[in-house]
């Protein structure tokens, strides 16, 4: 907050719904405080519905984003979700969610609405998720969201999701290393069951974007080859590969700062998001950046795209998406992949 105050008249900390009227009133009266702090998490059961009629929809990929719950029960060391929204799972009343879905703009097919559910974990409460999916079935929507891999351990849940219109899931698989799973504290991920989970999601025609992270202390260079092999064998529609970033406020950031292994205030430097900003344990920062970039190129090569493409529902959409992703990687390939600046104590 102190850093942000160098560039603003006032800073609001925490969730904004309850404190915002006071901020607006103080602004209108010309008496803004420098800091407004929402101390407690808000009651999220029945928030007011947003005024989508005042947004410029052409500036958004989708203006239909809906958040049905906040928070995540897990506590991965690199994730900012629990740092901001807490580990408690706060769900909206289903009637409140469905009322918002009813207001959403219809698509070109008139009866279809594309809904990105912006939850951090759409099925953190499986029983509640099943009730939501059942209620969505007669509404005839297409939707996508984020979920834990635990989503695919319950076939009834997966079947209801598919029937209700699920057409996309972003799932943090993170790694194929059991040691790295323990390191990040993501005990809900069972690496040995990944392939089984992907098979179940394919059975119900739910495409997955798998997210993978490299650079944990236990990671060596072999993890890249194993990760690529898994993605090819499971014909992943889309995958995201990234090196670890110790975001401020996370447990990972605090640990690395104590060890003197992270560049202080790296987010204030140019192109920080394109380089490794900490000192990995088992490879150099430059090597980590290089291998991460290489697996992206290998996965989105033309031969890989063709091998992973199967002629089925929405195949053309995902084929084109892969080509676009490939182009974006190529256009950014000239950026420098540099090692981080470290504190003297980490040298």
Buried (B, 14 or more C-beta within 10 A) or exposed (E): EEEEEEEEEBBBEBBEEEBEEEBEEBEEEEEBEEEBEBEEBBEBEEBEEBEBEEEEEEEEEBBBBBBBBBBBBBBBBBBBBBBBBBEEBBBBEBEBBBEBBEEBEEBEEEEBBBBBBBBBBBBBBBEBBBEBBEBBEEBBBBBBBBBBBBBBBBEEBBBBBBEBBBBBBBBBBBBBBEBBBEBBBBEBBBBEBBEEBBEBBBEBEBBBBBBBBBBBBBBEEEBBEEBBEBBBEBEBBBBBBEBBBBBBEBBBBBBBBEBBBBBEEBEEEEEBEBBBBBBBEBBEBBBBBBBBBEBBBBBBBEEBBEEBBEEEEEEEEBBEBBEEBBEEBEEEEEEEBBBBEBBEEBE
